[in-house]
Amino acid sequence: GDARVRGQTGVVSERRGSYPFIDFRLLNNTTLSGEIGTKKKVKRLLSFQRYFHASRLLRGIVPQASLYLLDEDYLGQARHMLSKVGMWDFDIFLFDRLTNGNSLVTLLCHLFNVHGLIHHFQLDMVTLHRFFVMVQEDYHSQNPYHNAVHAADVTQAMHCYLKEPKLANFLTPSDIMLGLLAAAAHDVDHPGVNQPFLIKTKHHLASLYQNVSVLENHHWRSTIGMLRESRLLAHLPKEVTQDIEQQLGSLILATDINRQNEFLIRLKSHLDNQDLRLEDAQDRHFMLQIALKCADICNPCRVWDLSKQWSERVCEEFYRQGDLEQKFELEISPLCNQQKDTVPSIQIGFMTYIVEPLFERWAQFTGNTPLSENMLNHLRRNKAKWRSLLHKQHSSSRSNDHSGQVTGSQEQTLNEEETP
């Protein structure tokens, strides 16, 4: 029954090897030729995929976390890194290599233990581990950006934010578990293309969610399906699990970049009026939403070496979508044209219109803590470096009249675009 529930949510089948990670044969054979394809066919495909995946897990046929198969030297390095998991310069790429691609599972097991969530919620360790493996495996490693390493990075950032005194003093175990779970699963089964692409190709997910927060709804529903399949929370009262499922949805849906102004205006109002009451569950939940939004787009606030890698990865994913659109003779989406949209220009616009306004408000909320100041300093330095690189690009390509400057029209583009 649970497998069927998840199939009906419209999960994109995992086809390990398709590019850029959506079943484009199905898309090409149906939507692009003017047909939608029968719902029965899609449901049968998706339900089988989910049933097969779940039945393997429930029978105990799961890959062991490769961390335990590594030699002692790698194990020691990974353990040493986990002892510093609350540091902002945590290198998630190195950690992923040390754990042999199991950064998300290893990180989550550690954080659930550190925060006392396993004991508090009486969670079965084997079931918990299996659930984390399900989440990690539902990310597509072929995506340059929206993969399990991004999920681990966001989870590590969320852990840092949950420790901020202004928030930490009021958080309940439920708040912490919701924050970590939402961070870990916020992009699960991401197809590597954005919402406008799914809408214009009449993909079944766009139809299912009526073109509203299509990807975010899919990430949420996929997460619920895995929670139910794993039976991780089956021992809790039904009303508790229902509340957890709804709050997870509210958190994950908050990462929709189209709702950026809605959250910024509300946060500004709270801060200006000084009326946030974190004793109230509703206000705490709102700040968890803001924390997750910050964690999701914190890459420009990391040290340059890490920030630059993420910037290049997200742009590579944009360019892959642009190549796909060109192949299918569709209009190339904003920021997806490798010939016109350079990495520096995309990043400067993203930082200016999306990241800076949010993190300046977050710093105001935290009271300009060392972490907030550190993030803003990195953000300013990174932006200056991208400006310098952009200037060099202009100097070398002026003869080709190739301009990558951020224009007023790009501000609108960035607010409509599915961003990192």
N, C-alpha and C positions, 0 to 999 in steps of 0.2 A: 504493500500500500504506500509506504513512504517513498519507494523508488518511483512509483507512478506519479505521486504528488510532484516530485522534482522534475520528472519528465514533462509534465504539463506546464511547468513555468517557462518552458522554451529554452532549455539549456542548449547552447551550441555544442554539438558533439565534439569530443576531443579527438582530433585527427593529428596525431603526432607526426608531422612531416608536411602538412599542408602549409601554404604560404599566402598571406602572412598570418594565418591561423584562424581561419573561418572556413566553413565548408563552401568554398566558392564554386565547386561543381554543382552543388544544389542551388546556390544563388544564381549561377549563370544559366543553368538549365530551366529555371522557373521564372524568377522575377524579371530577369533581363530580357526574356523572350515574351514577356507580357502575361505570364502565368504565375500564380502564387504557389501552386502545388497543393495537393490535398493535405488537410490537417492530419488525417489518419496516417499518411505516409510519414510526415514529420514526427508525429507523436510516437509512432512505432520505432523509428530510428533512434529518437532521443531516449525513449523509455528503455530500449534494449541496452543502449550504451550505459545508462545509469544503473540498470539492474545488474548488468555484468560487472560493473565497477564495484557496486555495493556488495554483491554476493561474494566476490573475492575477498573483500575486506571483512565481511561478517563471518566468513569461514576461516578467518585468521590468516589468509594468504596475503600478507602485506610485506613489502620490502622492509628489512630492518634499517633503522637509521644508520646511514653509512658512517656516522661519527664513530661508532663503536668498532668499525672495521679498519679504521686508520691506525697507523703505527703510533707508538707512544709519543713521539715528538710532535706530531700534528695534534694529537689529543691534548697534550700539555699546552700548546699554543692557543688552541680553541678555549680551553678552560681559563687560561690567563686573560684572554680577551673578554670572556663573560664576566670576569671579576671587575671589569671596567665598562660594563654595558651602559652605565648611566652617564658616561662621558660623551660630550658632543662631537668629538673628533673620532668616534668609533667608526672603523673602516669596515663597512658591511661587505664590500667586495672581497677583502682578505678573509673575513670570517666565513663567507660562502665557500671559498676555496678550501679553507681548513676543515670545513665540515662536509666536504665533497658534495656540495650542492644542496645541503640540508640546512641552510641557515635559518629558514623560517621555523621548521619543526624544532630544531635545537634551541633557538631563541625563545620560542613560546613555552617549551617545557621548563626552561630556566626561569622565565619571568612568572609563570603561574606558581612555581615553587617559591620564588623570592617574595612574592606578594601574599603568600599564604592562602592562595585560592583553592588549591587541591584539598587542603585540610578543611577550610571553611565550608566548601560546597560538597564535601565528601565525594570527590570525583574519583572514579576508578582510573588508575594510572595507565593501564593497557588501553582502555577505551579512549582516554584523553589523547594518548599518543596516536592511535589509529585515526582519530578525528583530525588531528593536526596534519597527518600524512595525507588525508583526503583533501584538505584545503590546499596544501602545498602542490599536490599533483594536479589540482584543477586549474592551476596557473599554467600558462603556455611558455615554456622556456625559450621557444623560438622568437617570442616578442622581444625586441631590443630593450624596451622600457617596461611595459606592463607585464611583469613576470613576478615570480616568487621572491626574487631579491629585492625588488621595489617594495613588496609587501613587508618583508623583513625590515627594510630601512624605515618604513613608515611606523612599524610596530616599535622599533627602537626609539624613534623620535617621540612617539606617544608615551613610552615609558619615562623619558626625560621630562615631558610636560606634566605627567601625573605626579612628579616629585616636586613641582613648583609649590612652595609653601602656601601661596594664596589659594591653591586648589587642593593640595594634599591634606590640609587640615580638616577638610569637610567630606572627603571621599569615603564612600562605603565600599565593602568588598564587591558588591554588585556593580557599582560604578567602574571600579578598576577592571573587573572581568569584561564588562561591556566595552570599555575603551580599548582593551587589548584585542578582543575578538573582532571588533569592528575594523581596527587598524589592519589586522592580519587578513581579513576576508574582503576588504573594501573594493578590491578590483578582481575578485576571483572569476576565472573563466573569461577574462577580457579577450576579445577577438583580435586586438591589434589595429582596429579601425575605430573611428569616432561615431557619435550619434548621427550627425548629418549624412554620413556614408550609409549607415543602416537604413535611414529614412528614404534617401533617394534611390536606393536599390530595392526598396520595398521588402526588406528582410523581415522574416516572421517575428523577430523580437520587437521590431518597431511597431508592427501591427498589434502584437500582444499587449504592449504597454502604451499604445495609442500615441506614439511619438513623444512621450513625456518621460524624462529621466530614464531613457531606455536602458542604458548600460547599468546605471545605479540600481534600478529595480531588479535587473537580472542578477547582479552581484548579491543583492540581499536575498532574493528568492533561492538562489543557488546555495547560499550559506544555510538558510533554514532547512533546505533539503538534506544537506550533509549533517546538520545537527540532529535531525529526526532519524536519519539512517543510522548514525553512529549510536543513537540512544544515550548520548553522553549525559543528558539532563533528565532522562526518563524517571529517575528516582525522586525528582522534585515535584511538588504539587503542580497540577495542570495550569493553574492561574499564574504561577511563577514563570513557567516556561513560556506561556503566551506573552507575558509582559516582556520577557527577555527578547523574544522574537520581534515584537513590535518596536522596542527600543533600538535593537540592532538595525532595523529598517530605517528608523528616524536618523540614526547616526550615519549610515552609509549613504542615504539619500542626500544628506547635507553636503556630500562631496561633489555634487553636481555643480559645475562651474557656472552654469546659467543662473544659479541662485546666489552667486557671490554678493551682489549688491544688497539683496534681501538680508543676508546675515550681517554684512558690514553695517548697514543702517541700524539694525536692531542692537548690535554690539555698541555702536557709537552712542545710541540713545541711553543704554544702560550705564555706560561709563560716564557720560555727561551728567546724568541724573543721580549717579552713585546709588542706584537702587537694586544692585545685584544682591540677592540674599541666598548665599550658597548653602544655608541651612535647608532651603527649600529644594526638593527633588527636581522641580521644573527648571530652576535656574542652574542647578548643577548639570542637568542634562544639556542645557543650552551651551554651557561652557565646554562640555565634552564634545559637542558638535564643533565648536570653534577650534578646540585642540586637535581634533581629527583633521579639520580643514587645513590647519597649519602643518600638521605632520605630513599630509598628502602633498603639499607643495613646498616643502622646506629645503629642497635641493639647492636653490640659490643661496641659502643661508649656511650651507656646509663649507668646510675648508675647500679651497680652490680645486685641488686635485680630485676630490670626490665630486664636487659640484660640476666640474667640466665634463666628467664621465657621464653623469646623468643627463646633462644638456645635450651631449652628442647622441646619447641613446634615444632620447625622446624625439629628437629631430630625425634620426634615422627611421623611427617608426612612422613619423609624418611623411617622410619621403617615400617610404614603401607604399603607403596609402596612395600618394600621388601617382606613383608608377602604375598601381593597380587601376586607378581611375583613368589614366591615359590608355592603358591596355584595353579597357572596356569602353573607351570613347565617351567617358563621362567628364563633366567639368571638373578640373582639378580644384580641390578644396583649398581654402586659405591656409597658408603656412606649410602646404604639402608639395610645393613646386621647388624642387632642388635647384633649378636654374635661377629662380628669383628670390626665394626665401632662404637667406643665409642663417647659419646657427647664431652668430652674434646678434643679428637684427631681431630674430625670434626671441632670444633670451632677454635682450634689453627691453623689448615691449612687454614681455611676460613679467619681468621684475617690476617695471614701472607701474603697470596698470592692475596687476593681480597680486603680486607678492608683497610689495612695500606697504600698501594700504592695510593689508591684513596683519602683518607682523608689527607694524607701528601700534596698532590697536592692542595686539596681544601684549606687547611690552608695557603699554599703559595699564592693562589689566593686572599683569604680574607685579607691577611696581618697579619696572626696570631692573629686574634681577640680573645677576652676572650672566645667566644663560641668554636672556633676552638681549642684553647689550652685545654679547658675543655674536649672536645670530645677525643682528642688525649691522654690526661691523663687517662681518663676512659678506653680507648682502651688498653693502656699499663698495667694498673692495672688488668683489666679483663683477659687479656692474661696470666699474671703472676698467677692469681688464677686458670685458667684452667690448666696451667702447673703443679701447685702444686697438683691439683686433679688427673691429669694424672699420676704423679709420685706415688701418693698413690695407684692408680689402678694397676700400674706395680708392686709395692711392694707386693700387696696382691694377685696378680694373676701370679706372675713369675713362680710358680710351674706348671701352666697350659700352659706356653709358649704363653701367650696371650698378644701380643704387640699392642699398639694403637698409636705408634709414627707416626708422619707425615713423609712420605718418599718422595723421589723425584717423584715417580710415582703418588703420591697423588696430587702433584701440577697440573699435567695434568688433573687428575680427577676433581679437583675443578674448573678448567677453563671450563670443558665441562658440568659440572653438573648444573641443575637448582637450584640456591641457593636462600636463603631468600633475 
